[in-house]
């Protein structure tokens, strides 16, 4: 993780890359923006570190990384540190000790900083009222926002809005447009091609360099659009029924393109690897594809087993038409339905869709396990426990478990028995395996095996041009090319 720099003589902290040049003797380093704020420093108005705050890297213990991800998903907006510790299987005291050592603040302080930073971005980039900003950022009242704004930014929300740069504002043509900052580079076009080939008809649509999908927010339908905004950010345009809790929906949207992946560390990790290293140089910034809805992705994976991408697309489209929720007024965006939820598919009659009996039973069992909380899709438990819970579901196995783990952001998920991975590995090494799980070279990839799998799938040895992503055939087996 890159440290934030705070200057003791000015009381200001900056993010890496700021053009300010203070006397090195006056600079103090902090693990995160939240830690600098907790020490009494305020954000630089030049580099605006509140716009991007990677709170922790994968160099920290896995438990801390999981806790941070849960906090980013809103665990402490609706619960307590004690509840977060219980979900992770540790005491509150141990949780706070780990955060103090690796993040520089307590879990509550990180959540507080995150809410304030999100509110500041909304004040900068949108015309939402201060009241709307407060609720969109997870505050229970405008008074809470005012207090946090004074504590962290030393000014009330109205004054912060008055300081925003007119030339830097986002102008939305319908919907609310926000910047999603990420660690560059990002192989956006390659990932977009991946989603285009597997888009669920009516639920997802890719065209003109934009990924679009339907969502459901507290029972009401909405639409998200994501496109490239610059080398360090995507643009998210949200068409939502209300703005309350927007902070949680934005964080969830970041997961689609896996924007919180630690690209720099993964690149350094594979720098000397003779197989994966050259692929990273060929296509820098390729990340394991993520998802908005892990349940949707799991169902899509089950349907795609042993059939082509095109065949799976046909079957899942039938399912959406039969059990999805229709949405009016968005057909021009190529969208028509919200994907059916776990409670719907847990009891649905799946006959007549083109599924085998085994696939029907597997989807029903998966949905029932999600409804019954036997499978946790929020990454609160270690990868091994997640894989075991999925693989123990009738009709599912280790391949599905690891593939779903990869899509929900598990950096070490690796479906070693996948035919596409084995073929790419054989093409590079001349060796064939029934499974790559026990190969010594694959063992060296641990911690970042999901990245290795993604490069072997989408940038296999021998590819030399980016046009290869347009030729990912919809007729190839999904077991041959990551399904999803």
HUGI-V234541 format. One record per residue. N is the residue number from 1. RES is the residue in one letter. OMEGA is omega in degrees with one decimal (* if undefined). Layout:
N|RES|OMEGA / N|RES|OMEGA
This chain:
1|X|178.5 / 2|X|-177.6 / 3|X|171.8 / 4|X|-176.6 / 5|X|177.5 / 6|X|-176.9 / 7|X|-173.6 / 8|X|-177.4 / 9|X|-179.3 / 10|X|-177.7 / 11|X|-176.7 / 12|X|174.2 / 13|X|-175.5 / 14|X|173.6 / 15|X|179.2 / 16|X|178.5 / 17|X|178.9 / 18|X|-177.1 / 19|X|177.9 / 20|X|-177.9 / 21|X|-180.0 / 22|X|174.5 / 23|X|-177.5 / 24|X|-179.7 / 25|X|179.8 / 26|X|-174.0 / 27|X|173.3 / 28|X|-177.9 / 29|X|177.5 / 30|X|-177.6 / 31|X|-175.0 / 32|X|174.7 / 33|X|179.6 / 34|X|179.9 / 35|X|177.9 / 36|X|178.6 / 37|X|178.9 / 38|X|178.4 / 39|X|175.2 / 40|X|-179.9 / 41|X|178.6 / 42|X|-173.6 / 43|X|175.9 / 44|X|179.1 / 45|X|-179.7 / 46|X|-177.0 / 47|X|176.8 / 48|X|-176.3 / 49|X|178.3 / 50|X|-179.5 / 51|X|178.6 / 52|X|-178.2 / 53|X|173.9 / 54|X|-169.0 / 55|X|-177.3 / 56|X|179.1 / 57|X|-179.9 / 58|X|174.3 / 59|X|177.9 / 60|X|178.2 / 61|X|-178.1 / 62|X|-178.8 / 63|X|178.4 / 64|X|179.3 / 65|X|179.2 / 66|X|179.4 / 67|X|179.0 / 68|X|179.5 / 69|X|177.8 / 70|X|177.6 / 71|X|178.1 / 72|X|178.4 / 73|X|174.6 / 74|X|-176.2 / 75|X|-178.0 / 76|X|171.1 / 77|X|-178.1 / 78|X|-176.6 / 79|X|-175.1 / 80|X|175.8 / 81|X|179.0 / 82|X|178.3 / 83|X|177.8 / 84|X|177.9 / 85|X|179.6 / 86|X|179.1 / 87|X|-179.3 / 88|X|178.5 / 89|X|178.7 / 90|X|179.6 / 91|X|177.5 / 92|X|-178.8 / 93|X|179.9 / 94|X|178.3 / 95|X|-179.7 / 96|X|178.6 / 97|X|178.3 / 98|X|-179.8 / 99|X|179.1 / 100|X|-177.0 / 101|X|-170.3 / 102|X|-179.8 / 103|X|178.5 / 104|X|177.9 / 105|X|174.5 / 106|X|176.3 / 107|X|179.3 / 108|X|179.0 / 109|X|177.2 / 110|X|179.2 / 111|X|179.6 / 112|X|178.7 / 113|X|-179.1 / 114|X|179.0 / 115|X|-178.6 / 116|X|179.6 / 117|X|179.7 / 118|X|177.8 / 119|X|179.9 / 120|X|178.0 / 121|X|178.1 / 122|X|177.2 / 123|X|-179.9 / 124|X|-163.8 / 125|X|-175.5 / 126|X|175.1 / 127|X|174.4 / 128|X|176.2 / 129|X|179.2 / 130|X|177.9 / 131|X|179.0 / 132|X|177.7 / 133|X|-179.2 / 134|X|-177.0 / 135|X|177.6 / 136|X|-177.0 / 137|X|176.0 / 138|X|177.6 / 139|X|179.6 / 140|X|-179.0 / 141|X|175.6 / 142|X|179.4 / 143|X|178.0 / 144|X|177.8 / 145|X|179.1 / 146|X|-178.8 / 147|X|179.6 / 148|X|179.7 / 149|X|176.9 / 150|X|-176.2 / 151|X|-172.1 / 152|X|-175.7 / 153|X|176.8 / 154|X|179.6 / 155|X|177.5 / 156|X|-178.7 / 157|X|-178.3 / 158|X|179.4 / 159|X|177.7 / 160|X|178.4 / 161|X|-179.4 / 162|X|-178.6 / 163|X|-172.4 / 164|X|-176.2 / 165|X|-177.5 / 166|X|-176.8 / 167|X|-174.4 / 168|X|-175.9 / 169|X|174.8 / 170|X|177.7 / 171|X|-175.9 / 172|X|173.5 / 173|X|-173.5 / 174|X|-178.1 / 175|X|179.9 / 176|X|-176.8 / 177|X|-178.5 / 178|X|174.0 / 179|X|173.3 / 180|X|-177.3 / 181|X|179.5 / 182|X|178.0 / 183|X|-179.8 / 184|X|2.0 / 185|X|175.0 / 186|X|178.4 / 187|X|-171.1 / 188|X|-177.0 / 189|X|179.2 / 190|X|179.4 / 191|X|177.8 / 192|X|177.6 / 193|X|177.9 / 194|X|-179.9 / 195|X|-179.8 / 196|X|-177.3 / 197|X|-174.7 / 198|X|-177.2 / 199|X|178.2 / 200|X|-175.3 / 201|X|179.9 / 202|X|-179.1 / 203|X|-179.9 / 204|X|176.8 / 205|X|178.4 / 206|X|176.1 / 207|X|176.2 / 208|X|179.5 / 209|X|-178.2 / 210|X|172.8 / 211|X|179.3 / 212|X|176.1 / 213|X|174.0 / 214|X|178.0 / 215|X|174.7 / 216|X|-178.6 / 217|X|-179.6 / 218|X|177.0 / 219|X|-179.3 / 220|X|-177.3 / 221|X|176.1 / 222|X|-178.6 / 223|X|174.0 / 224|X|174.4 / 225|X|-178.9 / 226|X|179.8 / 227|X|179.6 / 228|X|178.2 / 229|X|-178.0 / 230|X|-177.7 / 231|X|-177.8 / 232|X|178.8 / 233|X|169.1 / 234|X|173.5 / 235|X|176.1 / 236|X|173.3 / 237|X|-174.7 / 238|X|173.0 / 239|X|-172.1 / 240|X|-178.8 / 241|X|177.8 / 242|X|-174.2 / 243|X|178.2 / 244|X|178.4 / 245|X|-179.6 / 246|X|-178.3 / 247|X|-179.6 / 248|X|-178.9 / 249|X|178.3 / 250|X|178.6 / 251|X|178.6 / 252|X|178.3 / 253|X|177.5 / 254|X|-177.9 / 255|X|-178.1 / 256|X|177.8 / 257|X|174.6 / 258|X|-172.3 / 259|X|-179.5 / 260|X|178.0 / 261|X|179.9 / 262|X|-174.1 / 263|X|-178.1 / 264|X|-177.3 / 265|X|178.3 / 266|X|179.8 / 267|X|177.8 / 268|X|-177.4 / 269|X|-177.1 / 270|X|-175.5 / 271|X|-177.3 / 272|X|-178.4 / 273|X|-173.8 / 274|X|-179.6 / 275|X|-175.3 / 276|X|-176.5 / 277|X|179.7 / 278|X|179.7 / 279|X|176.4 / 280|X|177.0 / 281|X|179.9 / 282|X|-177.6 / 283|X|-178.5 / 284|X|174.2 / 285|X|175.7 / 286|X|-178.2 / 287|X|172.5 / 288|X|-178.1 / 289|X|-178.7 / 290|X|-177.4 / 291|X|169.9 / 292|X|-173.2 / 293|X|-179.4 / 294|X|179.2 / 295|X|177.2 / 296|X|-179.6 / 297|X|177.7 / 298|X|178.3 / 299|X|179.4 / 300|X|178.9 / 301|X|-179.8 / 302|X|179.7 / 303|X|-175.1 / 304|X|-177.9 / 305|X|173.7 / 306|X|175.7 / 307|X|-179.6 / 308|X|176.4 / 309|X|-178.8 / 310|X|179.6 / 311|X|178.5 / 312|X|178.1 / 313|X|180.0 / 314|X|-177.7 / 315|X|-177.8 / 316|X|176.4 / 317|X|176.2 / 318|X|179.3 / 319|X|-179.9 / 320|X|180.0 / 321|X|-177.3 / 322|X|-171.4 / 323|X|178.5 / 324|X|178.4 / 325|X|179.8 / 326|X|175.8 / 327|X|179.4 / 328|X|170.5 / 329|X|-178.7 / 330|X|-178.9 / 331|X|179.6 / 332|X|178.0 / 333|X|-178.8 / 334|X|-175.3 / 335|X|-178.1 / 336|X|-171.2 / 337|X|165.4 / 338|X|-178.4 / 339|X|179.8 / 340|X|-177.8 / 341|X|-177.4 / 342|X|-179.1 / 343|X|178.6 / 344|X|-175.3 / 345|X|179.5 / 346|X|-178.2 / 347|X|-175.0 / 348|X|172.3 / 349|X|-173.9 / 350|X|178.7 / 351|X|177.1 / 352|X|179.4 / 353|X|-175.3 / 354|X|179.1 / 355|X|171.8 / 356|X|178.0 / 357|X|179.5 / 358|X|178.5 / 359|X|177.9 / 360|X|-179.0 / 361|X|180.0 / 362|X|178.9 / 363|X|178.4 / 364|X|-179.6 / 365|X|178.4 / 366|X|179.6 / 367|X|179.8 / 368|X|178.6 / 369|X|177.1 / 370|X|178.8 / 371|X|-179.0 / 372|X|177.9 / 373|X|174.0 / 374|X|175.2 / 375|X|-179.5 / 376|X|-177.9 / 377|X|-176.8 / 378|X|176.0 / 379|X|177.4 / 380|X|-178.5 / 381|X|179.6 / 382|X|-177.6 / 383|X|-178.4 / 384|X|178.9 / 385|X|178.2 / 386|X|180.0 / 387|X|-179.9 / 388|X|-178.5 / 389|X|178.7 / 390|X|-176.5 / 391|X|178.6 / 392|X|178.3 / 393|X|-178.3 / 394|X|177.9 / 395|X|179.2 / 396|X|-178.3 / 397|X|-176.4 / 398|X|180.0 / 399|X|-179.7 / 400|X|-178.1 / 401|X|-179.1 / 402|X|178.2 / 403|X|178.3 / 404|X|176.5 / 405|X|177.7 / 406|X|-176.2 / 407|X|179.3 / 408|X|172.3 / 409|X|177.2 / 410|X|-173.5 / 411|X|-178.0 / 412|X|177.1 / 413|X|-175.2 / 414|X|177.8 / 415|X|-170.1 / 416|X|179.5 / 417|X|-177.1 / 418|X|-176.6 / 419|X|179.8 / 420|X|177.9 / 421|X|-177.4 / 422|X|179.1 / 423|X|178.1 / 424|X|178.9 / 425|X|-179.7 / 426|X|179.7 / 427|X|-177.1 / 428|X|-172.4 / 429|X|-175.5 / 430|X|-178.2 / 431|X|177.2 / 432|X|-179.2 / 433|X|171.8 / 434|X|175.3 / 435|X|-178.9 / 436|X|-171.6 / 437|X|-173.6 / 438|X|179.0 / 439|X|-175.5 / 440|X|179.8 / 441|X|177.6 / 442|X|177.5 / 443|X|179.6 / 444|X|-180.0 / 445|X|-175.1 / 446|X|-171.3 / 447|X|-178.5 / 448|X|-177.4 / 449|X|177.6 / 450|X|176.4 / 451|X|178.6 / 452|X|179.8 / 453|X|-179.0 / 454|X|179.2 / 455|X|178.1 / 456|X|177.7 / 457|X|-167.3 / 458|X|176.8 / 459|X|-174.6 / 460|X|-179.9 / 461|X|179.5 / 462|X|178.0 / 463|X|-176.7 / 464|X|-175.2 / 465|X|-179.4 / 466|X|-179.9 / 467|X|-178.9 / 468|X|-177.0 / 469|X|177.0 / 470|X|-176.8 / 471|X|174.7 / 472|X|-168.7 / 473|X|175.9 / 474|X|-179.2 / 475|X|178.2 / 476|X|179.7 / 477|X|178.3 / 478|X|172.2 / 479|X|-178.9 / 480|X|-179.8 / 481|X|-172.2 / 482|X|-179.7 / 483|X|178.7 / 484|X|*
